[in-house]
Amino acid sequence: MPTFLSDDAYSRLLDDLAGAFIAAASAPGVVLRDKLAEVLAGADVLPEGCRGDFEGEGVTGAGFSTGDFAKTAVF
């Protein structure tokens, strides 16, 4: 089953991912994978291996924040 985001959250995520690509393509030493990971973390999308870091915080499964994650992504 896919996970659905609001249209605004989806648009912000696409913009942030595009920005990560541009940042990596235009700056020497910037790794695209790292930039993409930062954007996804800002959208509360993390790999399963990180679940232990959030134990006790009420994290139960995959999901996306519909908050303003565009402001939390680091470029």
Backbone torsions as a table, in degrees:
resi	resn	phi	psi	omega
1	MET	NA	128.2	178.4
2	PRO	-70.5	158.5	172.6
3	THR	-100.0	131.3	-177.4
4	PHE	-105.9	138.8	175.7
5	LEU	-110.3	157.4	172.1
6	SER	-63.0	157.2	179.8
7	ASP	-57.9	-39.7	179.9
8	ASP	-66.4	-44.6	-180.0
9	ALA	-64.2	-41.0	178.9
10	TYR	-63.5	-43.4	178.9
11	SER	-62.8	-43.6	178.3
12	ARG	-62.9	-41.5	179.0
13	LEU	-62.4	-45.1	177.3
14	LEU	-60.6	-43.6	178.6
15	ASP	-62.2	-42.0	179.7
16	ASP	-67.0	-39.1	177.3
17	LEU	-66.0	-40.9	177.0
18	ALA	-63.2	-41.4	177.8
19	GLY	-62.4	-37.4	177.8
20	ALA	-63.9	-41.5	178.0
21	PHE	-62.6	-46.4	180.0
22	ILE	-62.1	-42.8	179.6
23	ALA	-60.7	-42.9	-178.7
24	ALA	-71.5	-34.7	-178.4
25	ALA	-75.5	-24.0	-173.5
26	SER	-106.5	-1.9	-178.7
27	ALA	-127.6	124.5	178.3
28	PRO	-64.2	141.2	177.6
29	GLY	84.8	-4.9	178.3
30	VAL	-89.4	127.8	-177.2
31	VAL	-97.9	121.0	-177.3
32	LEU	-55.3	-44.3	-178.9
33	ARG	-57.9	-41.1	178.6
34	ASP	-65.1	-43.4	179.4
35	LYS	-64.1	-41.7	178.3
36	LEU	-64.4	-40.2	177.9
37	ALA	-61.9	-39.2	178.0
38	GLU	-62.7	-43.1	179.5
39	VAL	-64.9	-45.7	180.0
40	LEU	-64.2	-38.8	176.6
41	ALA	-63.9	-37.9	177.1
42	GLY	-64.2	-23.4	177.6
43	ALA	-96.3	12.5	-178.9
44	ASP	61.2	35.6	174.7
45	VAL	-111.5	110.7	-175.5
46	LEU	-129.1	156.0	177.2
47	PRO	-72.7	155.8	-179.8
48	GLU	-53.8	-34.3	-179.4
49	GLY	-60.1	-18.0	179.4
50	CYS	-89.1	-6.6	-174.9
51	ARG	-54.7	-40.6	-179.3
52	GLY	-60.9	-27.4	179.0
53	ASP	-68.6	-17.0	-175.8
54	PHE	-115.1	9.1	179.9
55	GLU	-58.3	138.0	-179.1
56	GLY	86.4	-1.7	180.0
57	GLU	-104.4	10.8	177.5
58	GLY	80.5	16.2	178.1
59	VAL	-77.7	124.0	-176.0
60	THR	-117.5	-22.5	-177.9
61	GLY	-176.8	-175.5	-178.6
62	ALA	-64.9	143.7	178.4
63	GLY	-174.9	172.8	-179.4
64	PHE	-128.8	141.4	174.1
65	SER	-81.5	135.7	175.6
66	THR	-100.1	13.6	176.5
67	GLY	-72.9	-175.2	-177.2
68	ASP	-84.9	74.4	-177.8
69	PHE	-75.6	-12.7	178.3
70	ALA	-60.5	-31.1	-179.5
71	LYS	-78.4	-17.4	-177.5
72	THR	-95.5	-15.5	179.2
73	ALA	-70.3	138.0	-177.3
74	VAL	-105.8	125.4	177.5
75	PHE	-117.8	NA	NA
